[in-house]
Amino acid sequence: MTQYWYNVRTHQVEEDAMSDWTQLLGPYATREEAEHALEKVKERNRSWDPDDANGDGWSDRD
């Protein structure tokens, strides 16, 4: 079964993890899920830190 990964360096979806794991988010079951990986990361960041309004890991207080 094919797995999909989002490469944070190239901003491309990869099938079956072709790059170094330090550059990848996943695995995801579908290409579409992998394409939205950064959106999911930002949503989780906001839920963990309400002061991080844009989800980039930096709070408004920094």
C-alpha positions, 0 to 999 in steps of 0.5 A, spaced: 500 500 500 502 506 497 504 511 503 504 519 502 509 524 505 509 531 505 516 534 504 517 540 508 523 543 504 521 542 497 513 543 499 512 536 494 508 530 496 512 524 495 510 517 495 513 512 499 518 517 503 524 518 498 527 523 502 530 523 509 525 523 514 527 529 517 524 533 511 518 529 511 511 529 515 507 523 514 505 518 513 498 519 510 493 514 507 492 519 501 495 524 496 490 529 498 491 528 506 499 529 505 497 536 500 494 539 507 499 536 512 502 544 513 495 546 514 494 540 519 500 542 523 498 549 524 491 547 526 495 543 532 500 548 533 494 553 535 490 548 539 497 547 543 498 555 544 492 559 543 497 565 543 500 562 536 494 565 532 497 564 525 500 557 527 507 558 525 510 556 532 511 563 534 506 566 540 504 573 539 508 575 545 515 573 542 
